[in-house]
Amino acid sequence: MAPPSSHRRPRKSRALLIAVAVGAVALIASVIVAFRPGGGSGDAVSVADAGRAASAGSGAVRQTPSDGPSSSPSASASASASASASASASASAGKKATPKATTAKQPKATPKAPAGTGSLAGRIRPGVTYSGVATFYDAGDGDGACTFGPAGTVLTAAMNTADYEASKACGAYVRVRAAGGASITVRITNECPAPCRVGQLDLSAEAFAKLAAPVKGEIPITWSLVSPSTGQKLSVRYKTGSSRYWCGIQVLGHRNPVARLEVRTSSGWTVLPRASYNYFLSEHGAGCGGAIRVTDIYGEQLTVNGIALRPNVVQGTSVQFAQH
């Protein structure tokens, strides 16, 4: 029987087997490195890292610090491409989302309304219907706060203080309509102080009777400005006491409300202020006795020459405002 030592492998054979095993492991590692993304770059990759990268989906993007290399490579080329596309899209979206600094536009100046729109009107404007109530009073000859003198018609009215607007309503023609449908046109010759309310007209008794029975005393109405047909021309009157040192000028018989009166002076046309008793005043006499320019609420201007400085005398002209 052979000795037991004859069954042992020679030491050389054992060493050879170990060397072959090590080589096989090295070869497998090389193959893994060669076939992984970014293989051959010379970076050492652990098996654990390779396992984590393989398990990450193609849409996963790993953020990396900007001040150093990535601790591990991206999972695949498609993940890298997807990350790049996503980053690019995010950057673009960020650019679109960020509002650009803009300079606030200054509001444009409001253009002046052309003639014919009533741009010079006060509280009573063309094309506007006002609501209120109508009462009545004994208007006598139709004279009142507007100081026109006898009206020559019984169809007149006193305007409430707010809408009278310090005589701007003087001479205006308004159509008054009652709730039942009846309507009349009256001329404003007077002011109705409190307790008259905004929108209220205090009609002459004759005018009120055309809308309702006087026994009613007060009725709801609507009213609006009108520009009636007329064959009458404008007249001008200097106030009693006027001279070349001071004068008051009044316009009579105008179809449309007067918005402005100017006199010609050495420096050009000068606008005169209007008193609550409906005269335009030249406190120091500038332009008294000279040419006069009158503007209605529609912007039409009429120039009148040859009006003598004759106090309290009505002097006719050959002009009149256009109908609207």
C-alpha positions in Angstrom: 0.0 0.0 0.0 1.4 3.3 -1.1 2.3 5.8 1.5 -0.3 8.6 2.2 2.0 11.3 0.9 1.7 9.9 -2.7 -2.0 11.2 -2.9 -1.1 15.0 -2.2 -0.8 17.4 -5.2 2.6 18.8 -5.9 3.1 22.3 -4.5 3.8 23.6 -8.1 0.4 22.4 -9.3 -1.4 24.2 -6.4 0.5 27.5 -7.1 -0.4 27.2 -10.7 -4.1 26.8 -10.0 -4.0 29.9 -7.7 -2.4 32.0 -10.4 -5.0 30.8 -13.0 -7.8 31.7 -10.6 -6.4 35.2 -10.0 -5.9 35.8 -13.7 -9.5 34.7 -14.4 -10.8 37.2 -11.8 -8.7 39.9 -13.3 -10.0 39.1 -16.7 -13.6 39.2 -15.6 -13.0 42.6 -13.9 -11.4 43.9 -17.1 -14.4 42.8 -19.1 -16.8 44.4 -16.7 -14.9 47.7 -16.9 -14.6 47.5 -20.7 -18.4 47.0 -21.2 -19.7 49.5 -18.6 -20.5 53.1 -19.6 -17.4 55.2 -19.6 -15.3 52.1 -19.5 -11.6 52.5 -20.3 -11.5 55.9 -18.8 -9.1 54.7 -16.1 -11.4 55.5 -13.2 -11.6 52.8 -10.6 -15.2 51.6 -10.1 -16.3 49.3 -7.3 -18.8 46.5 -7.9 -21.2 48.1 -5.5 -21.1 51.4 -7.5 -21.7 49.4 -10.7 -24.7 47.7 -9.1 -26.2 51.0 -8.0 -25.7 52.6 -11.4 -27.3 49.6 -13.1 -30.4 49.7 -10.8 -31.0 53.4 -11.5 -33.6 54.1 -14.1 -32.8 55.9 -17.3 -34.7 59.0 -16.1 -32.8 59.4 -12.9 -30.5 62.3 -12.8 -27.9 62.5 -10.1 -26.9 65.9 -8.9 -23.2 66.5 -8.5 -21.4 69.3 -6.6 -20.1 72.0 -8.8 -16.8 72.2 -7.1 -15.6 68.6 -7.5 -15.8 65.5 -9.7 -18.8 63.2 -9.4 -18.6 60.6 -6.7 -19.9 58.0 -9.3 -20.6 58.1 -13.0 -24.1 58.4 -14.5 -26.1 55.2 -15.0 -26.1 55.2 -18.8 -25.6 57.3 -21.9 -29.3 57.7 -22.2 -29.5 59.0 -18.6 -26.8 61.5 -19.4 -28.6 62.6 -22.5 -31.9 62.8 -20.6 -30.2 64.8 -17.9 -28.8 67.2 -20.5 -32.1 67.6 -22.2 -33.9 68.1 -18.9 -31.4 70.7 -17.8 -31.6 72.5 -21.1 -35.4 72.5 -21.0 -35.3 73.7 -17.4 -33.0 76.5 -18.3 -35.2 77.5 -21.2 -38.3 77.4 -19.0 -36.5 79.4 -16.4 -35.7 82.1 -18.9 -39.3 82.2 -20.1 -40.6 82.3 -16.6 -38.4 85.2 -15.5 -40.2 88.5 -16.4 -38.1 91.1 -18.2 -37.7 94.4 -16.5 -39.9 96.9 -18.2 -40.3 100.7 -17.9 -43.8 101.7 -16.9 -45.5 103.6 -19.8 -46.6 107.0 -19.0 -50.2 107.6 -19.7 -50.8 109.5 -22.9 -52.3 112.9 -22.7 -56.1 112.8 -23.2 -56.8 114.4 -26.6 -59.1 117.3 -26.6 -62.6 116.5 -27.8 -63.3 118.0 -31.2 -65.8 120.8 -31.6 -69.3 119.6 -31.5 -68.9 117.2 -28.5 -69.8 119.6 -25.7 -66.3 119.3 -24.2 -66.7 122.8 -22.7 -69.9 122.0 -20.9 -70.2 122.1 -17.2 -72.5 119.8 -15.2 -75.2 119.9 -17.9 -73.8 118.0 -20.9 -75.2 117.2 -24.3 -76.6 113.7 -24.9 -77.1 113.0 -21.1 -80.5 112.4 -19.6 -80.9 113.6 -16.0 -83.5 112.5 -13.5 -85.2 114.6 -10.8 -88.5 116.2 -9.9 -90.4 119.2 -11.2 -92.1 121.8 -9.0 -93.5 125.2 -10.1 -93.5 128.8 -9.0 -94.8 132.1 -10.2 -92.1 133.1 -12.7 -93.7 136.5 -13.4 -92.1 137.9 -16.6 -89.4 135.2 -16.7 -86.6 137.3 -15.3 -84.4 135.8 -12.6 -80.9 135.2 -11.4 -79.6 135.1 -15.0 -80.6 138.8 -15.3 -81.8 138.4 -18.9 -84.8 140.7 -18.2 -88.3 139.8 -19.3 -88.2 136.4 -21.0 -90.8 136.9 -23.7 -92.1 133.4 -23.0 -93.9 131.7 -20.2 -92.1 128.4 -20.7 -89.1 129.1 -18.4 -87.5 127.3 -15.4 -85.2 127.8 -12.5 -82.3 125.3 -12.2 -81.3 123.9 -8.9 -78.1 125.5 -7.5 -75.8 122.6 -8.1 -76.8 122.3 -11.8 -77.1 126.1 -12.2 -73.3 126.0 -11.5 -72.8 129.8 -10.9 -74.7 130.8 -14.0 -73.3 128.3 -16.5 -76.8 127.0 -17.0 -78.2 130.4 -17.9 -79.9 130.4 -21.3 -79.8 126.6 -21.8 -82.8 125.0 -23.4 -83.9 121.7 -21.8 -86.5 119.2 -22.7 -88.5 118.1 -19.7 -90.4 114.8 -19.8 -93.0 113.6 -17.3 -93.5 110.0 -16.3 -96.7 109.9 -18.3 -95.0 110.9 -21.5 -95.9 114.5 -21.8 -92.9 116.8 -22.6 -92.1 120.5 -23.0 -89.0 122.6 -23.8 -88.1 125.4 -21.3 -85.3 127.9 -21.1 -83.3 128.4 -17.9 -83.6 131.9 -16.7 -83.4 131.5 -12.9 -81.8 129.7 -10.0 -83.7 127.5 -7.5 -81.8 127.5 -4.2 -82.4 125.0 -1.4 -84.5 123.1 -0.7 -84.3 122.4 -4.5 -82.2 119.2 -4.9 -79.8 118.1 -7.6 -81.7 117.3 -10.8 -84.7 119.4 -9.7 -86.4 122.0 -12.0 -88.7 124.6 -10.6 -90.9 125.3 -13.7 -93.0 128.4 -14.4 -96.6 127.6 -13.4 -97.6 127.6 -17.1 -94.9 125.1 -18.0 -95.8 122.7 -15.1 -99.4 122.7 -16.2 -98.4 121.3 -19.5 -97.0 118.2 -17.8 -99.4 117.6 -14.9 -102.2 119.1 -12.9 -100.9 121.8 -10.6 -102.6 120.1 -7.7 -99.9 117.5 -7.8 -97.3 120.0 -6.7 -94.3 117.8 -7.6 -93.8 115.1 -10.2 -90.9 112.9 -11.2 -89.3 113.9 -14.5 -86.3 113.4 -16.8 -84.7 116.2 -18.7 -81.9 116.8 -21.2 -80.1 119.6 -23.0 -81.4 120.5 -26.5 -80.3 122.8 -29.3 -83.5 124.2 -30.8 -84.1 125.7 -34.1 -84.4 129.5 -34.0 -84.3 132.5 -36.3 -83.0 134.7 -33.5 -79.5 136.2 -33.6 -77.2 136.9 -30.7 -77.3 140.2 -28.8 -74.8 141.8 -26.5 -75.3 144.1 -23.6 -72.9 146.0 -21.4 -73.9 146.2 -17.7 -75.1 149.4 -16.1 -72.0 151.3 -14.8 -69.6 149.9 -17.5 -66.9 152.2 -18.8 -63.4 151.9 -20.3 -62.1 151.3 -16.7 -64.5 148.5 -15.8 -67.2 146.7 -17.7 -69.5 143.7 -17.6 -70.6 142.0 -20.8 -73.6 139.7 -21.3 -74.7 137.6 -24.2 -78.4 137.2 -25.0 -80.5 135.1 -27.3 -77.9 132.3 -27.7 -79.1 128.9 -29.0 -76.5 126.9 -27.0 -75.1 127.6 -23.5 -72.2 130.0 -23.5 -69.0 128.5 -22.2 -66.5 131.4 -22.6 -66.3 135.1 -23.5 -63.1 136.8 -24.5 -62.2 140.4 -25.4 -59.4 141.6 -27.7 -56.6 143.4 -25.9 -53.1 144.6 -26.8 -51.8 141.2 -25.8 -54.4 139.2 -27.7 -57.6 137.5 -26.6 -58.3 137.7 -22.9 -60.8 135.3 -21.2 -63.1 137.2 -18.8 -64.4 135.5 -15.6 -68.1 135.0 -15.2 -70.2 136.3 -12.3 -73.1 134.3 -10.8 -75.5 137.0 -12.2 -74.4 136.0 -15.7 -72.1 138.8 -16.8 -68.5 138.4 -17.9 -66.4 141.0 -16.1 -63.3 143.0 -17.1 -62.2 144.3 -13.7 -59.6 146.8 -15.0 -61.3 147.8 -18.3 -59.1 145.7 -20.6 -61.0 145.1 -23.9 -64.1 147.1 -22.9 -65.6 148.5 -26.1 -63.5 146.3 -28.4 -64.0 143.1 -30.3 -65.7 140.2 -28.4 -65.4 136.5 -29.0 -68.0 134.1 -27.7 -67.6 130.3 -27.5 -70.4 127.8 -26.8 -70.2 124.4 -25.1 -69.6 122.7 -28.4 -66.5 124.8 -29.1 -67.9 127.0 -31.8 -66.5 130.6 -31.7 -68.3 133.7 -32.9 -66.5 137.0 -33.2 -68.5 140.2 -32.8 -67.1 143.6 -33.8 -68.6 147.1 -33.6 -70.3 146.8 -30.2 -70.3 150.2 -28.7 -69.6 150.6 -25.0 -73.2 151.7 -24.2 -74.4 150.5 -20.7 -77.7 148.7 -20.5 -78.4 148.7 -24.2 -79.2 145.5 -26.1 -77.2 145.5 -29.3 -78.0 143.0 -32.0 -75.5 141.0 -34.1 -75.8 139.0 -37.3 -74.5 135.7 -35.9 -75.9 132.6 -34.1 -74.4 129.3 -32.9 -75.1 126.2 -35.1 -77.8 123.8 -34.1 -76.8 120.4 -32.6 
